[in-house]
Amino acid sequence: MFYEERTRLGIAVDSDLPVNEKIWNWCIMDFATRLFRRVGKPNPHFRPSGAYEAGNRACPEQSIKRHFIYGSASLLQRFAAAAMVAAAIMLFWAGPPAAMGHSWVGNTSGPFFTGTADVEPLGSWYYEPYFFDSIAKSSYQINTLQKLAIGLPLDLEFDILVPLIFNQAETPATNPVGQFGAGDVSFQIKKELTKESDEYNFLAMPTMSLIGVVTVPTGNYENLSPALADTDQTGNGTYDLGLGIQVHKMADPFQFYLQLTDYVMFPSDVQGPYYFDNSAPLPLGTSLHMVDGNLFSCSAAIEHVLDPRIGFGYLLEIYGETQGSGNLVFGRANAPAWSALWLAPELEVTWPNQPTFAISWGAGVALPVAESNYPSQIIPMATATFYFNTGGVR
């Protein structure tokens, strides 16, 4: 079967390659074939609708948790196909790889929304504060997400994410009102499954990791004041369990990132005024045993490091999220379904850049591409990552 599939796709059988790389190469080609067969098919389930106001959920590896409804899968397929074509063009343009003795990988800030599959070495850790300014029509939210990542034995990494949120909104009856508070805290464990086998060969085995996430409702969502127009809500009020996969692939001079994560949200009893993840309001005095639909996020990025000595480079990242109309564990959802997609150009530089300590700086802006039942937002963003490589260089 393996030989037949490779021959059908017009790929020569590389008998000298290890078995795991043969399987990986075949999987890439088979996925590409199936993907391009599906791209362009109409999607009868996608239904655009109006948007209201930005929500306040913070999530692992991102400052916001906004998710595509399941009916918009064709949009993701189109993006994946376009990304593969763009990657092939850039790899052709880059020419032959540099000599194997030349290292072109340096400390960089990396993508904002897409986590890297590489884990911190045992004894190494980093602290990464983010700044996200979510600008909507009549409000904005500043989310200074704080992340701490610690390297553990057995190719494991433990992460803590604490969002610190400032909300401001305009109301017809008053001047702009604002509130500051902590959001929902997340704990993440990451297990590295495979390691990059050839940083010059795009078809070689990438680094892949499995992530598990637990989010606890530490943000405020009860006893909200109608006069504050949603600015005092900094959490969703639910316990969330997430499972995802991260992929990091190098092919000189580019690096590629992919993350897919799905969340199951536990039911919660809420009372209005309350605002759902897409900021649709629950009226004052209304009680609801809220069941959120599954949350799914998909993000990918391409990075080009122009000078690895100072980690100077640029990235292009795409990030989509959906909340569906059904919960995998708890059945039909009564919270609104919605979707959103952003495209983010980003810049990065590293200074200082020492073997045991480095600070990488990143900045960019997430631009809205498509929404369904979700407000259009522009999100300027910045980050600084403090690397303490006491256990070895990342």
NORFENQUI-V852497 format. One record per residue. N is the residue number from 1. RES is the residue in one small letter. SS is DSSP state (H for helix, E for strand, - for the rest). NEAR is the number of other ideal C-beta (glycine too) atoms within 8 Angstrom. Layout:
n=(N;N)
res=(RES;RES)
ss=(SS;SS)
near=(NEAR;NEAR)
//
This chain:
n=(1;2;3;4;5;6;7;8;9;10;11;12;13;14;15;16;17;18;19;20;21;22;23;24;25;26;27;28;29;30;31;32;33;34;35;36;37;38;39;40;41;42;43;44;45;46;47;48;49;50;51;52;53;54;55;56;57;58;59;60;61;62;63;64;65;66;67;68;69;70;71;72;73;74;75;76;77;78;79;80;81;82;83;84;85;86;87;88;89;90;91;92;93;94;95;96;97;98;99;100;101;102;103;104;105;106;107;108;109;110;111;112;113;114;115;116;117;118;119;120;121;122;123;124;125;126;127;128;129;130;131;132;133;134;135;136;137;138;139;140;141;142;143;144;145;146;147;148;149;150;151;152;153;154;155;156;157;158;159;160;161;162;163;164;165;166;167;168;169;170;171;172;173;174;175;176;177;178;179;180;181;182;183;184;185;186;187;188;189;190;191;192;193;194;195;196;197;198;199;200;201;202;203;204;205;206;207;208;209;210;211;212;213;214;215;216;217;218;219;220;221;222;223;224;225;226;227;228;229;230;231;232;233;234;235;236;237;238;239;240;241;242;243;244;245;246;247;248;249;250;251;252;253;254;255;256;257;258;259;260;261;262;263;264;265;266;267;268;269;270;271;272;273;274;275;276;277;278;279;280;281;282;283;284;285;286;287;288;289;290;291;292;293;294;295;296;297;298;299;300;301;302;303;304;305;306;307;308;309;310;311;312;313;314;315;316;317;318;319;320;321;322;323;324;325;326;327;328;329;330;331;332;333;334;335;336;337;338;339;340;341;342;343;344;345;346;347;348;349;350;351;352;353;354;355;356;357;358;359;360;361;362;363;364;365;366;367;368;369;370;371;372;373;374;375;376;377;378;379;380;381;382;383;384;385;386;387;388;389;390;391;392;393;394)
res=(m;f;y;e;e;r;t;r;l;g;i;a;v;d;s;d;l;p;v;n;e;k;i;w;n;w;c;i;m;d;f;a;t;r;l;f;r;r;v;g;k;p;n;p;h;f;r;p;s;g;a;y;e;a;g;n;r;a;c;p;e;q;s;i;k;r;h;f;i;y;g;s;a;s;l;l;q;r;f;a;a;a;a;m;v;a;a;a;i;m;l;f;w;a;g;p;p;a;a;m;g;h;s;w;v;g;n;t;s;g;p;f;f;t;g;t;a;d;v;e;p;l;g;s;w;y;y;e;p;y;f;f;d;s;i;a;k;s;s;y;q;i;n;t;l;q;k;l;a;i;g;l;p;l;d;l;e;f;d;i;l;v;p;l;i;f;n;q;a;e;t;p;a;t;n;p;v;g;q;f;g;a;g;d;v;s;f;q;i;k;k;e;l;t;k;e;s;d;e;y;n;f;l;a;m;p;t;m;s;l;i;g;v;v;t;v;p;t;g;n;y;e;n;l;s;p;a;l;a;d;t;d;q;t;g;n;g;t;y;d;l;g;l;g;i;q;v;h;k;m;a;d;p;f;q;f;y;l;q;l;t;d;y;v;m;f;p;s;d;v;q;g;p;y;y;f;d;n;s;a;p;l;p;l;g;t;s;l;h;m;v;d;g;n;l;f;s;c;s;a;a;i;e;h;v;l;d;p;r;i;g;f;g;y;l;l;e;i;y;g;e;t;q;g;s;g;n;l;v;f;g;r;a;n;a;p;a;w;s;a;l;w;l;a;p;e;l;e;v;t;w;p;n;q;p;t;f;a;i;s;w;g;a;g;v;a;l;p;v;a;e;s;n;y;p;s;q;i;i;p;m;a;t;a;t;f;y;f;n;t;g;g;v;r)
ss=(-;H;H;H;H;H;H;H;-;-;-;-;-;-;-;-;-;-;H;H;H;H;H;H;H;H;H;H;H;H;H;H;H;H;H;H;H;H;-;-;-;-;-;-;-;-;-;-;-;-;-;-;-;-;-;-;-;-;E;-;-;E;-;-;-;-;E;-;-;H;H;H;H;H;H;H;H;H;H;H;H;H;H;H;H;H;H;H;H;H;H;H;H;H;-;-;-;-;-;-;-;-;-;-;-;-;-;-;-;-;-;-;-;-;-;-;-;-;-;-;-;-;-;-;E;E;E;E;E;E;E;E;E;E;E;-;-;-;E;E;E;E;E;E;E;E;E;E;E;E;E;E;-;-;-;E;E;E;E;E;E;E;E;E;E;E;E;E;E;-;-;-;-;-;-;-;E;E;E;E;E;E;-;-;E;E;E;E;E;E;E;E;E;E;-;-;-;-;-;-;-;-;-;-;-;-;E;E;E;E;E;E;E;E;E;E;-;-;-;-;-;-;-;-;-;H;H;H;-;-;-;-;-;-;-;-;-;-;-;E;E;E;E;E;E;E;E;E;E;E;E;-;-;E;E;E;E;E;E;E;E;E;E;E;E;-;-;E;E;E;E;-;-;E;E;-;-;-;-;-;E;E;-;-;-;-;E;E;E;E;-;-;-;-;E;E;E;E;E;E;E;E;E;E;E;E;E;-;-;-;-;E;E;E;E;E;E;E;E;E;E;E;E;-;-;E;E;-;-;-;E;E;-;-;-;-;-;E;E;E;E;E;E;E;E;E;E;E;E;E;E;E;E;-;-;-;E;E;E;E;E;E;E;E;E;E;E;E;E;E;E;E;-;-;-;-;-;E;E;E;E;E;E;E;E;E;E;E;-;-;-;-;-;-)
near=(4;8;7;7;10;12;9;6;9;4;9;4;8;8;4;3;8;5;6;7;13;12;9;11;12;12;8;9;11;10;8;9;9;8;12;8;6;9;10;5;6;4;10;5;8;11;6;5;6;4;9;8;12;12;13;15;12;16;15;13;10;12;11;14;13;14;15;15;16;9;9;16;9;13;13;11;11;10;11;10;11;8;11;10;8;9;13;8;8;10;10;6;6;8;3;2;6;7;4;6;3;6;4;10;8;12;9;11;12;13;13;13;13;16;11;9;13;9;12;12;11;8;8;14;11;11;9;12;10;14;10;14;10;13;8;11;6;6;14;10;13;10;15;12;13;12;11;10;11;9;13;8;4;5;5;12;12;11;14;10;15;9;16;12;16;10;16;10;14;6;9;2;3;6;3;8;12;9;10;7;10;10;16;15;12;15;12;14;10;14;11;14;6;8;6;11;8;7;9;9;9;7;7;10;10;12;12;12;13;10;16;9;16;11;16;9;12;8;17;9;12;7;3;12;7;7;7;11;10;15;12;11;13;15;13;14;11;12;10;14;11;16;9;12;10;15;12;14;10;12;12;10;6;13;12;15;19;9;16;9;14;11;14;12;13;9;10;11;8;12;10;12;11;13;12;11;14;14;12;9;11;12;7;6;6;8;8;11;8;12;12;14;13;13;17;14;17;11;15;14;14;15;15;10;14;6;9;9;6;10;18;9;12;10;16;10;18;14;15;17;15;15;18;13;7;9;13;7;5;8;7;7;13;7;11;9;12;15;18;15;13;14;11;17;10;14;10;17;10;16;8;7;10;6;5;6;10;11;11;15;12;14;9;14;9;14;8;11;7;9;13;13;13;11;12;9;12;9;13;9;15;10;13;10;12;9;12;9;13;7;9;8;5;9)
//
